[in-house]
Amino acid sequence: MNIHKQIGVDLASFDRLLREVVISDRDLSPPSVVLESVVNLINSGGKRLRPLMVMLGSRFGVSGHESAVMKTAVLLEYLHMASLVHDDIIDQSDMRRGMPTLHETTDVQTAVHIGNYMIARAIEWAAGHPGEESDGASEAVSEEDAYRLAELAALVTELCMGEYDQLHHRFNYDLTMEQYLEKTRCKTALLMAHCLKAGAEAAKADARTAELLFQFGEALGMAFQIRDDLLDFTQSKETIGKPAGADLRNGNITLPVIYALNEPALAAKIRQLGPGSADADMDEVILRIAGSSATEQSEELARSYAEQVQLMIGELADHPARCDLQALLHYFLP
């Protein structure tokens, strides 16, 4: 399903605006590894789900605020792209979307700086920095919008904390359910929630509607991430594009592992695994987790979050754009 066509978002036009952010930076004179790298990252594609959610959220507001909406969408996509650059370095990933990762084509130090530049440049561009060349969305923002954009920029802190927690707790089999849920909230759910809310606020939606959209996005993000963690154990490499159990192999303790640790015989096997474990030992444990009650328990928690999503759609039933929320739900939780 092409969610962009279904909801009616022009992806090509949005990508042109993404490129304009870096092309219009007068401090970058070609040839520039920064300019070339960022443009290549944009051209490599991506689902653009965060800006799509911003634009969807704006439909719960009023018309006439398209510039503020697009600034918000661009800023959030740049924050997301930069976070992927940093994630790939942390995870030591050499490929993304079938292409070498940025730190593989340059080097780690350069990639870190480019990721940092993307965050700073997007904030500067969205704030309508004086002297910018016209890019179709560069008029000065109001004080209210500037404050909102600053709040969104602060999301980087929470994204970083989510990633740091995951790194800090590698092979930590004492990770609690509460810690897992907080990590998932920071890493995935908050960004989705803020995208929908920010789009609504940029379009001057009322406060209650914006908050309901935030709750919708947060619950949707939690359900999606739990399902994604579950697929890591239940789907083939061909389906998910990575080896089964890749999270556990990297020491990332996800919900199925937490539930499986409640089964004494299986817990003993899991706790023997570490960074130097043999593939055969990993394979055995991954198969046992996949065949255990942990998968059913994980699916049950995902369903509970999905039910919260449906409740939020019901609360927003009076809005014409509610059908777009339903489409988003079916996309993330088919």
Number of C-alpha atoms within 10 A of each C-alpha: 8 9 17 15 10 11 18 13 15 11 15 9 9 17 17 13 18 21 19 17 25 21 19 14 15 10 8 13 11 10 8 9 14 20 17 13 16 24 18 13 17 16 13 12 10 11 11 18 16 23 28 25 25 30 26 25 31 29 19 25 21 15 11 10 15 16 18 27 26 23 26 27 27 25 29 29 22 25 24 20 20 23 20 16 22 22 14 19 20 13 10 13 15 15 13 13 10 9 12 13 21 27 21 16 13 13 12 18 10 15 23 16 13 22 23 16 17 22 21 15 18 22 24 16 24 26 24 19 15 11 8 15 15 11 15 10 18 21 17 16 18 12 10 11 20 17 13 15 22 14 13 20 18 10 17 19 12 18 22 16 16 20 19 14 19 21 16 13 16 18 21 15 18 12 16 13 13 9 14 19 17 16 21 25 22 24 23 21 25 22 25 28 27 26 29 31 29 32 32 29 28 28 24 19 21 13 12 10 20 25 19 20 29 25 23 28 28 25 25 27 28 26 28 23 21 22 20 18 23 23 18 24 24 19 17 14 14 9 12 13 12 13 15 22 25 16 17 24 22 14 19 21 22 25 26 26 27 19 19 22 20 11 14 10 10 16 18 11 15 23 13 12 18 16 11 7 11 11 9 9 13 20 13 12 21 23 14 17 23 22 13 16 14 22 22 15 15 21 16 14 16 23 17 13 20 21 15 17 25 17 15 21 21 11 15 20 12 9 13 10 17 20 14 19 22 13 16 22 19 12 13 15 16 7
